[in-house]
Amino acid sequence: MLNPLHIKKKIRVVLPALVVIFLVISGSTAIAQEQPDQRKLSDPTAPGYERPMENYDPWEGFNRSMYKFNYGVDKYFLLPVANSYDFVTPDVVQTGVTNFFGNLFEITNLYNNLLQGNPEGTVNTIFRFFFNSTMGIGGLFDPATEMGFHKADEDFGQTLAVWGAGPGPFLVLPVLGPSTVRDGIGSGVDSFAKSIWLEALVHDVWKDTGDRDRVYWTLTGLNAIQTRANVPFRYYGSGSPFEYELVRYVYLKGRQLKIQQRN
């Protein structure tokens, strides 16, 4: 069984950070409400919507520096590893790995659908996990999609939006890239939930204590590599002299449209 001390340790590390970030997003949302002329991502009738390339970015200096930092990490570490993995791993194996982790982490879709009050999405996720875990041999294959249960990713950032939280300022996260304060909180919550879920499964399946940590970190690393290999985005690959503004707009606009589907 999962050691309760591991969970308590993770909570002690993550909870204070989430509290601080929550206070930041609450304050930034309040400021945006008090100053309606601020340029921010909102609905089509809100001020600034006709200026999509100028979305609310009060931390632009920090964000641009972090964008360049992420470019360096991606170019000199993440991409070489992902490209090497892509080169040596057959496509059919990569598809199986992607399916496996997609099925394994349906847990985030499940609790976010529940928290959003979305019964249709909840049922769809349950059936996807059941069919892919059984007929799909532990999630290596995806028969659920062929049966009509299509994957619809939900995250805690969307859940916060459904609850009424504004996006807050645009924020470029280390390694993870474009986000907002709200979505940054969501990423933290979802990552924490995934790590707890993966650790629980590893502790249940592997009885040898010495193997548990190695298996956990191997799976975590493999998921990170496969995820990067599946993302076609390349820093400064757009050819635009305004790539930062372009990436910011595409991210914020995409999140806006996705969240509007939930409201």
Phi and psi restraints in degrees (value plus and minus 20) as a CYANA .aco file:
   2 LEU   PHI     -88.5   -48.5
   2 LEU   PSI     109.9   149.9
   3 ASN   PHI     -90.3   -50.3
   3 ASN   PSI     100.2   140.2
   4 PRO   PHI     -77.9   -37.9
   4 PRO   PSI     -47.4    -7.4
   5 LEU   PHI     -85.6   -45.6
   5 LEU   PSI     -53.0   -13.0
   6 HIS   PHI     -84.9   -44.9
   6 HIS   PSI     -62.8   -22.8
   7 ILE   PHI     -85.4   -45.4
   7 ILE   PSI     -64.9   -24.9
   8 LYS   PHI     -81.3   -41.3
   8 LYS   PSI     -59.9   -19.9
   9 LYS   PHI     -82.7   -42.7
   9 LYS   PSI     -64.6   -24.6
  10 LYS   PHI     -82.9   -42.9
  10 LYS   PSI     -61.9   -21.9
  11 ILE   PHI     -83.9   -43.9
  11 ILE   PSI     -61.1   -21.1
  12 ARG   PHI     -83.0   -43.0
  12 ARG   PSI     -52.1   -12.1
  13 VAL   PHI     -99.0   -59.0
  13 VAL   PSI     -63.5   -23.5
  14 VAL   PHI    -105.3   -65.3
  14 VAL   PSI     -59.6   -19.6
  15 LEU   PHI     -78.4   -38.4
  15 LEU   PSI     -67.1   -27.1
  16 PRO   PHI     -79.0   -39.0
  16 PRO   PSI     -59.6   -19.6
  17 ALA   PHI     -84.5   -44.5
  17 ALA   PSI     -60.3   -20.3
  18 LEU   PHI     -85.6   -45.6
  18 LEU   PSI     -57.5   -17.5
  19 VAL   PHI     -82.9   -42.9
  19 VAL   PSI     -65.1   -25.1
  20 VAL   PHI     -82.4   -42.4
  20 VAL   PSI     -65.6   -25.6
  21 ILE   PHI     -84.3   -44.3
  21 ILE   PSI     -57.4   -17.4
  22 PHE   PHI     -83.0   -43.0
  22 PHE   PSI     -60.2   -20.2
  23 LEU   PHI     -85.2   -45.2
  23 LEU   PSI     -57.4   -17.4
  24 VAL   PHI     -84.5   -44.5
  24 VAL   PSI     -67.0   -27.0
  25 ILE   PHI     -87.0   -47.0
  25 ILE   PSI     -54.4   -14.4
  26 SER   PHI     -83.7   -43.7
  26 SER   PSI     -63.7   -23.7
  27 GLY   PHI     -87.1   -47.1
  27 GLY   PSI     -61.8   -21.8
  28 SER   PHI     -87.3   -47.3
  28 SER   PSI     -55.5   -15.5
  29 THR   PHI     -86.6   -46.6
  29 THR   PSI     -59.8   -19.8
  30 ALA   PHI     -84.1   -44.1
  30 ALA   PSI     -61.4   -21.4
  31 ILE   PHI     -82.7   -42.7
  31 ILE   PSI     -62.6   -22.6
  32 ALA   PHI     -82.7   -42.7
  32 ALA   PSI     -55.2   -15.2
  33 GLN   PHI     -92.3   -52.3
  33 GLN   PSI     -53.6   -13.6
  34 GLU   PHI     -95.8   -55.8
  34 GLU   PSI     -44.8    -4.8
  35 GLN   PHI    -141.0  -101.0
  35 GLN   PSI      62.0   102.0
  36 PRO   PHI     -84.3   -44.3
  36 PRO   PSI     -34.0     6.0
  37 ASP   PHI    -107.4   -67.4
  37 ASP   PSI     -21.7    18.3
  38 GLN   PHI     -84.2   -44.2
  38 GLN   PSI     124.8   164.8
  39 ARG   PHI    -100.1   -60.1
  39 ARG   PSI      94.7   134.7
  40 LYS   PHI    -170.6  -130.6
  40 LYS   PSI     140.1   180.1
  41 LEU   PHI     -93.9   -53.9
  41 LEU   PSI     107.5   147.5
  42 SER   PHI    -176.1  -136.1
  42 SER   PSI    -178.9  -138.9
  43 ASP   PHI    -103.1   -63.1
  43 ASP   PSI     148.7   188.7
  44 PRO   PHI     -80.8   -40.8
  44 PRO   PSI     -39.5     0.5
  45 THR   PHI    -112.8   -72.8
  45 THR   PSI     -23.5    16.5
  46 ALA   PHI    -101.2   -61.2
  46 ALA   PSI     131.5   171.5
  47 PRO   PHI     -78.6   -38.6
  47 PRO   PSI     117.7   157.7
  48 GLY   PHI      72.6   112.6
  48 GLY   PSI     -27.9    12.1
  49 TYR   PHI     -84.5   -44.5
  49 TYR   PSI     -51.6   -11.6
  50 GLU   PHI     -97.4   -57.4
  50 GLU   PSI     -21.6    18.4
  51 ARG   PHI    -140.0  -100.0
  51 ARG   PSI      44.8    84.8
  52 PRO   PHI     -83.7   -43.7
  52 PRO   PSI     -45.1    -5.1
  53 MET   PHI     -99.0   -59.0
  53 MET   PSI     -20.8    19.2
  54 GLU   PHI    -140.6  -100.6
  54 GLU   PSI      21.7    61.7
  55 ASN   PHI     -86.4   -46.4
  55 ASN   PSI     140.2   180.2
  56 TYR   PHI     -77.5   -37.5
  56 TYR   PSI      89.7   129.7
  57 ASP   PHI    -163.4  -123.4
  57 ASP   PSI      46.6    86.6
  58 PRO   PHI     -89.8   -49.8
  58 PRO   PSI     -36.0     4.0
  59 TRP   PHI    -125.1   -85.1
  59 TRP   PSI      15.1    55.1
  60 GLU   PHI     -78.7   -38.7
  60 GLU   PSI     -58.6   -18.6
  61 GLY   PHI     -80.1   -40.1
  61 GLY   PSI     -69.5   -29.5
  62 PHE   PHI     -82.2   -42.2
  62 PHE   PSI     -64.1   -24.1
  63 ASN   PHI     -83.3   -43.3
  63 ASN   PSI     -60.1   -20.1
  64 ARG   PHI     -86.1   -46.1
  64 ARG   PSI     -59.3   -19.3
  65 SER   PHI     -84.6   -44.6
  65 SER   PSI     -62.0   -22.0
  66 MET   PHI     -87.4   -47.4
  66 MET   PSI     -54.8   -14.8
  67 TYR   PHI     -81.2   -41.2
  67 TYR   PSI     -63.5   -23.5
  68 LYS   PHI     -87.5   -47.5
  68 LYS   PSI     -58.3   -18.3
  69 PHE   PHI     -81.6   -41.6
  69 PHE   PSI     -65.0   -25.0
  70 ASN   PHI     -82.5   -42.5
  70 ASN   PSI     -56.3   -16.3
  71 TYR   PHI     -79.3   -39.3
  71 TYR   PSI     -64.5   -24.5
  72 GLY   PHI     -85.2   -45.2
  72 GLY   PSI     -65.2   -25.2
  73 VAL   PHI     -82.1   -42.1
  73 VAL   PSI     -61.5   -21.5
  74 ASP   PHI     -88.0   -48.0
  74 ASP   PSI     -65.2   -25.2
  75 LYS   PHI     -88.1   -48.1
  75 LYS   PSI     -62.3   -22.3
  76 TYR   PHI    -119.1   -79.1
  76 TYR   PSI     -27.4    12.6
  77 PHE   PHI    -153.0  -113.0
  77 PHE   PSI     -81.6   -41.6
  78 LEU   PHI     -84.6   -44.6
  78 LEU   PSI     -69.2   -29.2
  79 LEU   PHI     -84.4   -44.4
  79 LEU   PSI     -64.0   -24.0
  80 PRO   PHI     -78.4   -38.4
  80 PRO   PSI     -60.4   -20.4
  81 VAL   PHI     -87.0   -47.0
  81 VAL   PSI     -66.5   -26.5
  82 ALA   PHI     -84.1   -44.1
  82 ALA   PSI     -60.2   -20.2
  83 ASN   PHI     -87.4   -47.4
  83 ASN   PSI     -58.1   -18.1
  84 SER   PHI     -84.9   -44.9
  84 SER   PSI     -63.1   -23.1
  85 TYR   PHI     -81.3   -41.3
  85 TYR   PSI     -63.8   -23.8
  86 ASP   PHI     -84.3   -44.3
  86 ASP   PSI     -55.0   -15.0
  87 PHE   PHI     -91.1   -51.1
  87 PHE   PSI     -60.6   -20.6
  88 VAL   PHI    -112.8   -72.8
  88 VAL   PSI     -33.0     7.0
  89 THR   PHI    -124.2   -84.2
  89 THR   PSI     103.3   143.3
  90 PRO   PHI     -79.5   -39.5
  90 PRO   PSI     130.2   170.2
  91 ASP   PHI     -78.1   -38.1
  91 ASP   PSI     -58.8   -18.8
  92 VAL   PHI     -85.4   -45.4
  92 VAL   PSI     -54.7   -14.7
  93 VAL   PHI     -90.2   -50.2
  93 VAL   PSI     -62.5   -22.5
  94 GLN   PHI     -80.8   -40.8
  94 GLN   PSI     -60.2   -20.2
  95 THR   PHI     -82.8   -42.8
  95 THR   PSI     -61.5   -21.5
  96 GLY   PHI     -83.7   -43.7
  96 GLY   PSI     -61.2   -21.2
  97 VAL   PHI     -84.5   -44.5
  97 VAL   PSI     -64.1   -24.1
  98 THR   PHI     -80.8   -40.8
  98 THR   PSI     -65.4   -25.4
  99 ASN   PHI     -82.4   -42.4
  99 ASN   PSI     -60.7   -20.7
 100 PHE   PHI     -80.5   -40.5
 100 PHE   PSI     -70.3   -30.3
 101 PHE   PHI     -91.4   -51.4
 101 PHE   PSI     -53.9   -13.9
 102 GLY   PHI     -80.9   -40.9
 102 GLY   PSI     -60.6   -20.6
 103 ASN   PHI     -92.6   -52.6
 103 ASN   PSI     -61.7   -21.7
 104 LEU   PHI     -78.9   -38.9
 104 LEU   PSI     -60.0   -20.0
 105 PHE   PHI    -118.9   -78.9
 105 PHE   PSI       1.6    41.6
 106 GLU   PHI     -81.7   -41.7
 106 GLU   PSI     -34.3     5.7
 107 ILE   PHI     -77.4   -37.4
 107 ILE   PSI     -56.3   -16.3
 108 THR   PHI     -89.5   -49.5
 108 THR   PSI     -57.3   -17.3
 109 ASN   PHI     -84.5   -44.5
 109 ASN   PSI     -57.0   -17.0
 110 LEU   PHI     -84.2   -44.2
 110 LEU   PSI     -75.5   -35.5
 111 TYR   PHI     -91.9   -51.9
 111 TYR   PSI     -48.9    -8.9
 112 ASN   PHI     -91.7   -51.7
 112 ASN   PSI     -57.5   -17.5
 113 ASN   PHI     -82.6   -42.6
 113 ASN   PSI     -60.5   -20.5
 114 LEU   PHI     -83.7   -43.7
 114 LEU   PSI     -65.4   -25.4
 115 LEU   PHI     -87.8   -47.8
 115 LEU   PSI     -47.4    -7.4
 116 GLN   PHI    -103.6   -63.6
 116 GLN   PSI     -25.5    14.5
 117 GLY   PHI      47.9    87.9
 117 GLY   PSI      20.8    60.8
 118 ASN   PHI    -131.3   -91.3
 118 ASN   PSI      66.7   106.7
 119 PRO   PHI     -83.6   -43.6
 119 PRO   PSI     -57.1   -17.1
 120 GLU   PHI     -83.2   -43.2
 120 GLU   PSI     -64.9   -24.9
 121 GLY   PHI     -86.0   -46.0
 121 GLY   PSI     -56.0   -16.0
 122 THR   PHI     -83.5   -43.5
 122 THR   PSI     -68.3   -28.3
 123 VAL   PHI     -82.8   -42.8
 123 VAL   PSI     -62.8   -22.8
 124 ASN   PHI     -78.8   -38.8
 124 ASN   PSI     -63.5   -23.5
 125 THR   PHI     -85.7   -45.7
 125 THR   PSI     -61.7   -21.7
 126 ILE   PHI     -81.7   -41.7
 126 ILE   PSI     -65.5   -25.5
 127 PHE   PHI     -87.3   -47.3
 127 PHE   PSI     -59.0   -19.0
 128 ARG   PHI     -79.9   -39.9
 128 ARG   PSI     -67.4   -27.4
 129 PHE   PHI     -84.3   -44.3
 129 PHE   PSI     -60.7   -20.7
 130 PHE   PHI     -84.9   -44.9
 130 PHE   PSI     -71.9   -31.9
 131 PHE   PHI     -88.6   -48.6
 131 PHE   PSI     -59.8   -19.8
 132 ASN   PHI     -92.8   -52.8
 132 ASN   PSI     -50.2   -10.2
 133 SER   PHI     -94.8   -54.8
 133 SER   PSI     -47.5    -7.5
 134 THR   PHI    -120.2   -80.2
 134 THR   PSI     -92.2   -52.2
 135 MET   PHI     -84.7   -44.7
 135 MET   PSI     -48.7    -8.7
 136 GLY   PHI    -108.9   -68.9
 136 GLY   PSI      -9.2    30.8
 137 ILE   PHI      34.3    74.3
 137 ILE   PSI      45.8    85.8
 138 GLY   PHI      52.6    92.6
 138 GLY   PSI      -5.0    35.0
 139 GLY   PHI      77.2   117.2
 139 GLY   PSI     -18.1    21.9
 140 LEU   PHI     -87.0   -47.0
 140 LEU   PSI     -46.9    -6.9
 141 PHE   PHI    -140.7  -100.7
 141 PHE   PSI     144.3   184.3
 142 ASP   PHI    -144.6  -104.6
 142 ASP   PSI      45.9    85.9
 143 PRO   PHI     -88.6   -48.6
 143 PRO   PSI     -41.0    -1.0
 144 ALA   PHI     -81.5   -41.5
 144 ALA   PSI     -58.5   -18.5
 145 THR   PHI     -83.2   -43.2
 145 THR   PSI     -62.9   -22.9
 146 GLU   PHI     -85.9   -45.9
 146 GLU   PSI     -43.8    -3.8
 147 MET   PHI    -106.9   -66.9
 147 MET   PSI     -20.0    20.0
 148 GLY   PHI      81.0   121.0
 148 GLY   PSI     -18.4    21.6
 149 PHE   PHI    -118.0   -78.0
 149 PHE   PSI      66.7   106.7
 150 HIS   PHI    -100.9   -60.9
 150 HIS   PSI     126.3   166.3
 151 LYS   PHI     -93.5   -53.5
 151 LYS   PSI     113.5   153.5
 152 ALA   PHI    -156.0  -116.0
 152 ALA   PSI      83.4   123.4
 153 ASP   PHI     -90.2   -50.2
 153 ASP   PSI     110.5   150.5
 154 GLU   PHI    -141.6  -101.6
 154 GLU   PSI     125.3   165.3
 155 ASP   PHI    -156.4  -116.4
 155 ASP   PSI     148.5   188.5
 156 PHE   PHI     -91.4   -51.4
 156 PHE   PSI     -42.4    -2.4
 157 GLY   PHI     -83.5   -43.5
 157 GLY   PSI     -61.6   -21.6
 158 GLN   PHI     -84.7   -44.7
 158 GLN   PSI     -58.9   -18.9
 159 THR   PHI     -81.6   -41.6
 159 THR   PSI     -63.4   -23.4
 160 LEU   PHI     -81.8   -41.8
 160 LEU   PSI     -57.7   -17.7
 161 ALA   PHI     -85.5   -45.5
 161 ALA   PSI     -61.4   -21.4
 162 VAL   PHI     -81.8   -41.8
 162 VAL   PSI     -53.4   -13.4
 163 TRP   PHI     -96.9   -56.9
 163 TRP   PSI     -27.3    12.7
 164 GLY   PHI      87.6   127.6
 164 GLY   PSI     -15.2    24.8
 165 ALA   PHI     -97.0   -57.0
 165 ALA   PSI     113.2   153.2
 166 GLY   PHI     -94.6   -54.6
 166 GLY   PSI     144.2   184.2
 167 PRO   PHI     -89.4   -49.4
 167 PRO   PSI     -46.5    -6.5
 168 GLY   PHI      52.8    92.8
 168 GLY   PSI    -194.0  -154.0
 169 PRO   PHI     -86.4   -46.4
 169 PRO   PSI     133.7   173.7
 170 PHE   PHI     -83.2   -43.2
 170 PHE   PSI     123.2   163.2
 171 LEU   PHI    -167.4  -127.4
 171 LEU   PSI     106.2   146.2
 172 VAL   PHI    -114.7   -74.7
 172 VAL   PSI      96.4   136.4
 173 LEU   PHI    -107.7   -67.7
 173 LEU   PSI     128.0   168.0
 174 PRO   PHI     -77.6   -37.6
 174 PRO   PSI     109.0   149.0
 175 VAL   PHI      49.0    89.0
 175 VAL   PSI     -67.8   -27.8
 176 LEU   PHI     -90.1   -50.1
 176 LEU   PSI     -50.6   -10.6
 177 GLY   PHI      73.0   113.0
 177 GLY   PSI    -170.6  -130.6
 178 PRO   PHI     -78.7   -38.7
 178 PRO   PSI     120.2   160.2
 179 SER   PHI    -183.6  -143.6
 179 SER   PSI    -190.3  -150.3
 180 THR   PHI    -152.9  -112.9
 180 THR   PSI     153.4   193.4
 181 VAL   PHI     -81.4   -41.4
 181 VAL   PSI     -62.8   -22.8
 182 ARG   PHI     -82.0   -42.0
 182 ARG   PSI     -66.7   -26.7
 183 ASP   PHI     -90.4   -50.4
 183 ASP   PSI     -47.0    -7.0
 184 GLY   PHI     -84.9   -44.9
 184 GLY   PSI     -61.6   -21.6
 185 ILE   PHI     -81.2   -41.2
 185 ILE   PSI     -65.0   -25.0
 186 GLY   PHI     -79.8   -39.8
 186 GLY   PSI     -62.5   -22.5
 187 SER   PHI     -82.6   -42.6
 187 SER   PSI     -60.0   -20.0
 188 GLY   PHI     -83.7   -43.7
 188 GLY   PSI     -64.6   -24.6
 189 VAL   PHI     -84.7   -44.7
 189 VAL   PSI     -66.2   -26.2
 190 ASP   PHI     -85.2   -45.2
 190 ASP   PSI     -60.4   -20.4
 191 SER   PHI     -84.3   -44.3
 191 SER   PSI     -60.2   -20.2
 192 PHE   PHI     -83.3   -43.3
 192 PHE   PSI     -64.2   -24.2
 193 ALA   PHI     -83.7   -43.7
 193 ALA   PSI     -61.5   -21.5
 194 LYS   PHI     -83.9   -43.9
 194 LYS   PSI     -61.3   -21.3
 195 SER   PHI     -86.5   -46.5
 195 SER   PSI     -59.3   -19.3
 196 ILE   PHI     -85.4   -45.4
 196 ILE   PSI     -63.9   -23.9
 197 TRP   PHI     -83.6   -43.6
 197 TRP   PSI     -65.7   -25.7
 198 LEU   PHI     -85.1   -45.1
 198 LEU   PSI     -62.1   -22.1
 199 GLU   PHI     -84.7   -44.7
 199 GLU   PSI     -58.3   -18.3
 200 ALA   PHI     -82.9   -42.9
 200 ALA   PSI     -64.2   -24.2
 201 LEU   PHI     -85.7   -45.7
 201 LEU   PSI     -62.2   -22.2
 202 VAL   PHI     -82.7   -42.7
 202 VAL   PSI     -62.1   -22.1
 203 HIS   PHI     -88.2   -48.2
 203 HIS   PSI     -49.4    -9.4
 204 ASP   PHI     -98.3   -58.3
 204 ASP   PSI     -55.4   -15.4
 205 VAL   PHI    -106.0   -66.0
 205 VAL   PSI     -64.1   -24.1
 206 TRP   PHI    -116.2   -76.2
 206 TRP   PSI      93.8   133.8
 207 LYS   PHI    -103.3   -63.3
 207 LYS   PSI     -43.5    -3.5
 208 ASP   PHI     -96.0   -56.0
 208 ASP   PSI      92.2   132.2
 209 THR   PHI     -78.4   -38.4
 209 THR   PSI     -55.7   -15.7
 210 GLY   PHI     -86.9   -46.9
 210 GLY   PSI     -45.2    -5.2
 211 ASP   PHI    -106.7   -66.7
 211 ASP   PSI     -40.8    -0.8
 212 ARG   PHI     -80.0   -40.0
 212 ARG   PSI     -69.7   -29.7
 213 ASP   PHI     -84.3   -44.3
 213 ASP   PSI     -60.4   -20.4
 214 ARG   PHI     -83.6   -43.6
 214 ARG   PSI     -62.4   -22.4
 215 VAL   PHI     -86.1   -46.1
 215 VAL   PSI     -63.2   -23.2
 216 TYR   PHI     -79.9   -39.9
 216 TYR   PSI     -68.9   -28.9
 217 TRP   PHI     -94.4   -54.4
 217 TRP   PSI     -48.7    -8.7
 218 THR   PHI     -84.8   -44.8
 218 THR   PSI     -65.7   -25.7
 219 LEU   PHI     -85.7   -45.7
 219 LEU   PSI     -60.0   -20.0
 220 THR   PHI     -82.7   -42.7
 220 THR   PSI     -65.0   -25.0
 221 GLY   PHI     -86.3   -46.3
 221 GLY   PSI     -61.3   -21.3
 222 LEU   PHI     -82.6   -42.6
 222 LEU   PSI     -59.9   -19.9
 223 ASN   PHI     -83.4   -43.4
 223 ASN   PSI     -61.4   -21.4
 224 ALA   PHI     -85.3   -45.3
 224 ALA   PSI     -63.0   -23.0
 225 ILE   PHI     -85.4   -45.4
 225 ILE   PSI     -65.9   -25.9
 226 GLN   PHI     -83.7   -43.7
 226 GLN   PSI     -58.4   -18.4
 227 THR   PHI     -82.0   -42.0
 227 THR   PSI     -65.9   -25.9
 228 ARG   PHI     -86.9   -46.9
 228 ARG   PSI     -56.7   -16.7
 229 ALA   PHI     -85.4   -45.4
 229 ALA   PSI     -46.1    -6.1
 230 ASN   PHI    -106.1   -66.1
 230 ASN   PSI     -29.7    10.3
 231 VAL   PHI    -116.8   -76.8
 231 VAL   PSI      96.7   136.7
 232 PRO   PHI     -96.9   -56.9
 232 PRO   PSI     -30.7     9.3
 233 PHE   PHI     -81.6   -41.6
 233 PHE   PSI     116.8   156.8
 234 ARG   PHI    -149.1  -109.1
 234 ARG   PSI     108.8   148.8
 235 TYR   PHI     -79.5   -39.5
 235 TYR   PSI     115.0   155.0
 236 TYR   PHI      37.0    77.0
 236 TYR   PSI      12.9    52.9
 237 GLY   PHI    -122.7   -82.7
 237 GLY   PSI     -19.5    20.5
 238 SER   PHI    -100.1   -60.1
 238 SER   PSI     -43.1    -3.1
 239 GLY   PHI      60.4   100.4
 239 GLY   PSI     -18.8    21.2
 240 SER   PHI    -112.2   -72.2
 240 SER   PSI     117.9   157.9
 241 PRO   PHI     -92.3   -52.3
 241 PRO   PSI     -28.8    11.2
 242 PHE   PHI    -136.8   -96.8
 242 PHE   PSI      25.2    65.2
 243 GLU   PHI     -82.3   -42.3
 243 GLU   PSI     -60.3   -20.3
 244 TYR   PHI     -77.2   -37.2
 244 TYR   PSI     -68.2   -28.2
 245 GLU   PHI     -83.5   -43.5
 245 GLU   PSI     -58.2   -18.2
 246 LEU   PHI     -85.3   -45.3
 246 LEU   PSI     -67.0   -27.0
 247 VAL   PHI     -83.2   -43.2
 247 VAL   PSI     -61.3   -21.3
 248 ARG   PHI     -80.7   -40.7
 248 ARG   PSI     -65.6   -25.6
 249 TYR   PHI     -83.8   -43.8
 249 TYR   PSI     -66.8   -26.8
 250 VAL   PHI     -81.9   -41.9
 250 VAL   PSI     -62.1   -22.1
 251 TYR   PHI     -84.9   -44.9
 251 TYR   PSI     -71.6   -31.6
 252 LEU   PHI     -84.8   -44.8
 252 LEU   PSI     -60.1   -20.1
 253 LYS   PHI     -86.4   -46.4
 253 LYS   PSI     -61.8   -21.8
 254 GLY   PHI     -83.0   -43.0
 254 GLY   PSI     -62.2   -22.2
 255 ARG   PHI     -86.5   -46.5
 255 ARG   PSI     -58.3   -18.3
 256 GLN   PHI     -80.1   -40.1
 256 GLN   PSI     -68.1   -28.1
 257 LEU   PHI     -84.5   -44.5
 257 LEU   PSI     -60.2   -20.2
 258 LYS   PHI     -86.2   -46.2
 258 LYS   PSI     -59.9   -19.9
 259 ILE   PHI     -93.1   -53.1
 259 ILE   PSI     -53.5   -13.5
 260 GLN   PHI     -82.4   -42.4
 260 GLN   PSI     -46.9    -6.9
 261 GLN   PHI     -89.2   -49.2
 261 GLN   PSI     -38.1     1.9
 262 ARG   PHI    -116.1   -76.1
 262 ARG   PSI     -26.8    13.2
